[in-house]
Amino acid sequence: MTEPPDPAPPGDEARRRLHPLSPLLHGAKSIAVIVAALSWQTLSQVGLERFALVVAVLAVGVVVFSVIGWLNTGYHVVGRELRIQDGLLWRRNRAIPLDRLQAVELRRPLLAQLTGLAELRLEVVGGGKTEAPLAYLTVREAAALRERLLALAGRTPGGPAGPAAGVATDPATEHPVAAPERPLLRVSNRDLLVSQLLTPQAFFLPVGVAFVAMQFVLDGSWTFVGIASTVTAMAGVVLQPIRRVLQDWDFRLARDAGGRLAVHYGLLETRSQIVPLHRVQTIGVTWPLLWRVNGWLHLRLDIAGYAGPQSGDAKGSDRLLPVGDFQAGRELVFQVLPGVDLAALATVAPPRRARWRHPIGLRYLGIGLTSEVFVSRSGMLTRELTLVPYARLQSVRVVQGPVQRLLGLASVYADTAGGRSGVAEDRDLAEAWWLAEQLSVRARAARGPAPLVTSTVPAGPRDTPDAARHP
């Protein structure tokens, strides 16, 4: 149970502390890092008894430090701000405007699952990383706080003081609580395992093992360094598929009472996200080469303000469908972008003279304009399709490199706040400017009077953003 709130001035909500077990969970992580840092060599040099004594002294120090930090950490909601105080030597007081809140994620690492606790992570507009993780609260309190923050973030400036419409409240506290969800889809764990076996890492692993075994048979002996390097290389190959299976285990999608998308997944660390659909910037559809045998695809979301790979958060989520058939993907795309039918998206290829730049894969490039989204496709082995709603466009760029100028071609980038762009590669120059104008006009019509910026970028090598495609 969370510690009782501290007294607060009249009219302000009392500051609340995190769960009393929080110092132990934080301390356990630090102790594990310390033991790993001391290494096996230290154990062999000082002996087991001294090693255990050193670890015990350090563990006590870590726990004491964590308890003092816990006593100085608290949070409370004031108006439409979440205020968090923490820090031991350097005290920090942060105020997070809930108007900038994009999503609130509930995470339960393994230790938190064993103790019945959870942590909340906040994603805000313009944040390069997760803001102010609250670790730890009970699961019920974390879910209720998440609903309350999302309800406050969803109010209009002149709206009522009560919770947003459609959000259930606790009669005792009058704070929002988690409402029942309507299930949409559940991914089969068997399909998830098979899909990760149909990856290049898993496909070439037997070849690598056979090669190593052949070298051992031919040489007749093997050094310790050779064994260690081989094991390390094999672990690196299989680590990514294993991590993906652990992260996406028991993947479920649902709609909550407010119409938002609820995503639940994870084995060793369970995660629960609530995604307001108006925060979705793009949808990416991917058909990996080996998956096409089973007709499988992968769907990803780009969410405004959500910490992506560039933030250093390797566990940042963009999943909409880890693996599934075309019909499941079609239904989910329609749920997120009403009116968009994945089976009816027609695209047009670049002009034939673009073959000088794409001698093999030209026919896999294409773009399309529908009444709701800008569509771009690309890729020969791994085919991708990117859907960009016009209302989410932030800017439109026309880029022309030196080779493109010789061929009379240009590329158009439709940028969003999610960090990825829809790309129309190597279009005719007149068509590129026409497309940029169409995207600007349609974006203004979808979003209102705010203008977009259409610019020409100087020639030079550029990184091409992720595009996507249709098989």
C-alpha positions in Angstrom: 0.0 0.0 0.0 1.3 3.5 -0.9 2.5 5.7 2.0 -0.1 8.1 3.3 0.0 11.6 1.7 2.0 14.4 3.3 0.1 17.4 4.7 -0.6 20.1 2.1 -1.6 23.7 2.2 -5.4 24.3 2.0 -6.6 24.0 -1.5 -3.7 21.9 -2.8 -3.6 18.1 -3.2 -1.4 16.4 -0.6 2.0 15.1 -1.8 2.0 11.4 -2.0 4.9 9.0 -1.7 5.7 5.9 -3.7 5.2 2.4 -2.3 7.4 1.6 0.8 8.9 -1.4 -1.1 10.3 1.0 -3.8 13.7 1.4 -2.0 14.1 -2.4 -1.9 13.4 -2.8 -5.6 15.7 0.0 -6.6 18.3 -1.4 -4.2 18.1 -4.8 -5.7 18.9 -3.5 -9.2 21.9 -1.6 -7.9 23.2 -4.6 -5.9 23.0 -6.7 -9.0 25.0 -4.2 -10.9 27.6 -4.0 -8.1 28.0 -7.8 -7.9 28.4 -8.0 -11.7 31.0 -5.2 -11.6 33.1 -7.0 -8.9 33.4 -9.9 -11.2 34.6 -13.5 -10.7 38.2 -12.4 -10.6 37.6 -10.4 -7.4 35.9 -13.4 -5.8 38.9 -15.6 -6.5 41.3 -13.0 -5.1 39.6 -12.1 -1.8 37.8 -15.4 -1.1 34.1 -16.1 -0.6 33.7 -14.8 2.9 35.3 -11.4 2.2 33.5 -11.1 -1.0 30.1 -11.8 0.7 31.0 -9.2 3.4 31.9 -6.5 0.8 28.6 -7.2 -1.0 26.6 -7.1 2.3 28.1 -3.8 3.3 27.5 -2.3 -0.1 23.9 -3.7 -0.1 23.2 -2.0 3.2 24.6 1.3 1.9 22.5 1.0 -1.2 19.3 0.3 0.7 19.9 3.1 3.1 20.6 5.5 0.3 17.4 4.3 -1.5 15.3 4.8 1.6 16.5 8.3 2.1 15.8 9.0 -1.6 12.3 7.5 -1.2 11.6 9.8 1.8 12.5 12.8 -0.4 10.4 11.7 -3.4 6.7 12.5 -3.9 4.2 13.5 -6.4 0.8 15.3 -6.6 -1.5 16.7 -9.2 -2.1 20.5 -9.0 -4.7 21.8 -11.4 -3.6 20.4 -14.8 0.0 19.7 -13.8 1.8 16.7 -12.3 4.4 17.8 -9.9 7.2 15.5 -8.8 9.8 16.2 -6.2 12.9 14.0 -5.9 16.6 14.1 -5.4 18.9 13.7 -2.3 21.9 15.9 -2.8 20.3 18.0 -5.6 16.6 18.4 -5.0 14.5 18.6 -8.2 11.0 19.9 -8.5 9.4 19.2 -11.9 6.0 20.3 -13.1 4.7 18.4 -16.2 1.8 20.2 -17.9 -0.8 17.5 -18.7 -1.7 19.4 -21.9 1.6 18.1 -23.3 1.0 14.5 -22.2 1.0 12.0 -25.1 0.8 8.6 -23.4 1.2 7.0 -20.0 2.6 3.5 -19.9 2.3 1.0 -17.0 5.3 -1.3 -16.7 5.8 -4.3 -14.5 9.4 -5.6 -14.5 9.9 -9.1 -13.0 10.6 -7.9 -9.5 7.6 -5.6 -9.6 5.4 -8.6 -10.7 6.6 -10.7 -7.8 5.7 -7.9 -5.3 2.5 -6.8 -6.9 3.8 -3.3 -7.9 4.1 -1.3 -11.2 5.7 1.8 -12.5 4.3 4.6 -14.6 6.2 6.3 -17.5 5.0 9.5 -19.0 5.6 10.6 -22.6 5.2 14.3 -23.4 5.4 16.4 -26.5 9.0 17.1 -27.5 10.5 14.7 -24.9 13.6 13.0 -26.0 13.1 10.4 -23.3 10.6 9.1 -20.8 9.6 11.8 -18.3 9.5 11.2 -14.6 9.0 7.5 -14.2 7.0 6.8 -11.0 8.4 3.6 -9.6 6.7 2.0 -7.8 3.0 2.0 -7.0 0.5 -0.7 -6.5 -1.1 -1.9 -9.7 -4.5 -0.5 -8.8 -3.1 2.9 -7.8 -0.9 3.0 -11.0 -3.9 2.2 -13.2 -6.1 4.8 -11.4 -3.4 7.5 -11.7 -2.9 6.8 -15.4 -6.6 7.1 -16.0 -6.7 10.4 -14.0 -3.8 11.9 -15.9 -5.2 10.9 -19.3 -8.6 12.3 -18.3 -7.0 15.6 -17.3 -4.9 15.7 -20.5 -8.0 15.2 -22.6 -10.0 18.2 -21.2 -10.4 21.3 -23.2 -9.2 24.5 -21.7 -12.7 25.7 -21.0 -14.0 22.3 -20.1 -15.7 21.1 -17.0 -13.7 20.4 -13.9 -14.8 16.8 -13.7 -13.2 13.8 -15.5 -13.5 13.5 -19.2 -16.7 11.9 -20.6 -16.7 8.2 -20.7 -14.2 7.7 -17.9 -15.4 5.8 -14.8 -14.7 7.3 -11.3 -14.1 5.9 -7.9 -17.0 7.1 -5.7 -14.7 7.4 -2.6 -12.1 9.6 -4.2 -13.9 10.9 -7.4 -10.7 10.1 -9.3 -10.9 8.2 -12.6 -10.4 4.4 -12.5 -9.7 2.0 -15.3 -12.8 1.1 -17.2 -13.5 -2.3 -18.9 -11.9 -2.7 -22.3 -13.3 -4.2 -25.5 -10.9 -6.8 -26.9 -9.8 -6.4 -30.5 -7.0 -8.9 -31.2 -4.7 -11.4 -29.4 -1.6 -12.6 -31.2 -0.9 -16.3 -31.0 2.3 -17.0 -29.1 2.9 -19.9 -31.5 2.8 -17.5 -34.5 5.2 -15.2 -32.6 7.7 -18.0 -32.0 7.5 -19.2 -35.6 7.9 -15.6 -37.0 11.1 -15.1 -35.1 12.4 -18.4 -36.4 11.7 -17.0 -39.9 14.3 -14.2 -39.5 17.7 -14.0 -41.1 19.4 -14.5 -37.7 17.6 -17.7 -37.0 17.8 -18.8 -40.6 21.6 -18.6 -40.8 22.3 -19.8 -37.3 22.5 -23.5 -38.3 24.8 -22.6 -41.1 27.1 -20.8 -38.6 27.0 -23.7 -36.2 27.8 -26.2 -38.9 30.8 -24.0 -40.0 32.1 -23.8 -36.5 31.8 -27.5 -36.0 33.6 -28.2 -39.3 36.5 -26.0 -38.2 36.7 -27.9 -34.9 36.7 -31.3 -36.6 39.4 -30.2 -39.1 41.7 -28.5 -36.6 41.2 -31.2 -33.9 41.6 -28.6 -31.1 40.3 -25.3 -30.0 41.5 -22.5 -27.7 39.6 -20.9 -24.9 39.6 -17.6 -26.8 38.1 -19.3 -29.8 35.4 -21.0 -27.8 34.5 -17.7 -26.0 34.4 -15.6 -29.2 32.2 -18.2 -30.9 29.8 -18.4 -28.0 29.6 -14.5 -27.9 29.0 -14.3 -31.6 26.2 -16.9 -31.4 24.6 -15.1 -28.5 24.6 -11.9 -30.4 22.9 -13.6 -33.3 20.1 -15.1 -31.3 19.6 -12.3 -28.8 17.4 -10.1 -31.0 14.8 -12.8 -31.8 14.7 -13.9 -28.1 14.3 -10.3 -27.0 11.4 -9.8 -29.4 9.6 -13.0 -28.2 10.0 -11.9 -24.6 8.8 -8.4 -25.3 5.8 -9.4 -27.5 4.6 -12.4 -25.5 0.9 -12.5 -25.0 0.3 -9.4 -27.1 -3.2 -8.1 -26.8 -5.1 -5.1 -28.3 -8.3 -3.6 -27.0 -10.4 -0.3 -27.0 -11.1 1.3 -23.7 -14.3 3.2 -22.8 -12.8 6.4 -24.1 -12.1 5.0 -27.6 -8.4 4.8 -27.0 -6.1 2.0 -28.0 -5.0 -0.3 -25.1 -1.9 -2.4 -25.8 -0.7 -5.2 -23.4 2.3 -7.4 -23.9 5.5 -8.8 -22.3 6.7 -11.9 -20.3 9.5 -11.0 -18.0 8.4 -7.3 -18.1 4.7 -6.8 -18.7 3.7 -3.5 -20.3 0.4 -1.8 -20.7 -0.1 1.3 -22.8 -3.0 3.6 -23.5 -2.6 5.3 -26.9 -5.0 8.2 -27.9 -5.6 7.6 -31.5 -5.3 11.3 -32.4 -1.7 11.0 -31.3 -0.8 8.5 -34.0 1.4 10.1 -36.7 2.0 7.2 -39.1 1.3 3.5 -39.6 4.0 1.3 -41.1 3.2 -2.0 -42.7 6.1 -4.4 -43.3 6.2 -7.7 -45.2 9.6 -9.5 -44.3 10.8 -11.8 -47.1 10.5 -15.1 -45.1 7.1 -14.1 -43.6 5.5 -13.8 -47.0 5.4 -17.6 -47.2 2.7 -17.6 -44.5 1.1 -14.3 -45.7 2.2 -12.5 -42.5 2.9 -8.8 -41.9 4.0 -6.5 -39.1 2.3 -3.2 -38.2 4.0 -0.4 -36.3 2.8 3.0 -35.0 4.6 6.2 -34.7 3.2 8.2 -31.8 3.9 11.9 -31.3 6.2 12.6 -28.3 6.9 8.9 -27.7 10.5 8.1 -26.9 11.8 6.3 -30.0 15.1 4.5 -30.8 16.9 7.8 -31.0 16.1 8.4 -27.3 18.2 5.5 -26.2 15.2 3.7 -24.8 15.6 0.3 -26.5 12.3 -0.8 -25.0 10.3 2.0 -26.6 7.2 0.5 -28.1 5.8 1.2 -31.6 3.9 -2.1 -32.0 0.4 -2.4 -33.4 0.7 -6.0 -34.6 3.9 -8.0 -34.0 2.8 -10.7 -36.5 -0.5 -11.5 -38.2 -2.2 -12.2 -41.5 -3.4 -9.5 -44.0 -7.0 -9.6 -42.8 -6.0 -8.9 -39.2 -3.7 -6.0 -40.4 -6.5 -4.6 -42.6 -8.9 -4.5 -39.7 -6.4 -2.9 -37.3 -5.5 -0.2 -39.8 -9.2 0.6 -40.2 -9.6 0.8 -36.4 -6.7 3.3 -36.1 -7.4 5.2 -39.3 -11.2 5.0 -40.0 -11.9 5.0 -43.8 -8.5 3.6 -44.8 -8.7 0.2 -46.4 -5.3 -1.5 -46.7 -6.6 -3.7 -49.6 -7.6 -0.7 -51.7 -4.5 1.5 -51.6 -3.3 2.0 -55.2 0.1 3.4 -55.9 1.9 4.8 -59.0 5.5 4.0 -59.8 8.2 6.6 -60.6 9.0 7.4 -64.3 11.1 4.9 -66.2 14.2 7.1 -66.3 14.4 6.6 -62.5 15.7 3.2 -63.4 19.2 4.7 -63.6 19.0 5.1 -59.8 17.0 2.0 -59.1 18.0 -0.6 -61.8 16.4 -3.5 -60.0 13.9 -2.2 -57.5 12.1 0.5 -59.4 8.9 -1.4 -59.7 8.7 -1.7 -55.9 8.6 2.1 -55.4 5.3 3.9 -55.5 3.1 6.6 -54.0 -0.6 7.2 -53.7 -3.0 9.9 -52.4 -6.3 8.9 -50.9 -8.9 11.1 -49.2 -7.4 10.3 -45.8 -3.7 9.4 -46.1 -0.5 9.8 -48.2 0.8 6.3 -49.1 4.4 5.4 -50.0 5.8 2.0 -50.7 9.4 0.7 -51.1 11.6 -2.3 -50.7 12.4 -5.4 -52.7 13.2 -8.1 -50.2 11.5 -6.5 -47.2 8.5 -4.7 -48.5 7.1 -1.7 -46.6 4.1 0.6 -46.8 3.8 3.9 -44.9 0.5 5.6 -44.3 0.6 9.3 -43.2 -2.7 11.0 -42.3 -2.8 14.5 -43.8 -3.7 16.0 -40.4 -0.4 14.8 -39.0 1.9 16.4 -41.5 4.3 19.0 -40.0 6.3 19.9 -43.1 6.8 19.0 -46.8 10.3 18.9 -48.3 11.3 18.7 -52.0 14.9 17.3 -52.2 16.9 17.2 -55.4 20.4 15.7 -55.6 23.0 16.2 -58.4 22.1 12.9 -60.2 18.4 13.7 -59.8 19.0 17.1 -61.4 20.5 15.4 -64.4 17.5 13.1 -64.7 14.9 15.7 -64.0 13.8 13.9 -60.8 13.2 14.9 -57.2 12.1 13.3 -53.9 9.3 14.5 -51.7 9.4 14.0 -47.9 6.2 14.3 -45.8 7.4 14.8 -42.3 5.5 14.2 -39.1 6.1 14.8 -35.4 6.7 11.0 -34.9 10.2 11.2 -36.5 9.4 9.2 -39.6 8.4 10.5 -43.0 6.4 9.3 -46.0 8.8 9.5 -49.0 8.0 9.8 -52.7 11.4 8.8 -54.2 12.6 10.0 -57.6 9.4 11.5 -59.0 9.3 13.7 -62.1 10.3 17.2 -61.1 6.9 18.7 -62.1 5.1 15.9 -60.3 7.2 16.4 -57.2 6.2 20.0 -56.9 2.6 19.2 -57.7 2.7 16.5 -55.0 4.2 18.9 -52.4 1.4 21.4 -53.1 -1.3 18.7 -52.8 0.1 17.5 -49.5 0.2 21.1 -48.2 -3.3 21.8 -49.3 -4.7 18.6 -47.9 -2.9 19.0 -44.6 -4.3 22.5 -44.2 -7.8 21.3 -45.0 -7.4 18.4 -42.4 -5.8 20.5 -39.7 -7.1 24.0 -40.1 -5.5 27.3 -41.2 -2.0 26.6 -39.8 0.4 26.7 -42.8 3.0 24.2 -43.7 6.5 25.0 -44.9 7.4 23.7 -48.4 11.1 24.1 -49.0 13.9 23.0 -51.3 16.8 21.3 -49.5 20.4 21.8 -51.0 21.8 18.8 -52.8 23.9 16.4 -50.9 23.8 12.9 -49.5 20.8 12.3 -47.2 19.5 9.5 -45.1 16.3 8.2 -46.5 13.6 7.8 -43.8 11.8 4.6 -43.4 9.2 4.2 -46.2 6.9 1.2 -46.6 5.2 -0.8 -49.1 2.6 -3.2 -50.4 3.5 -6.6 -51.8 
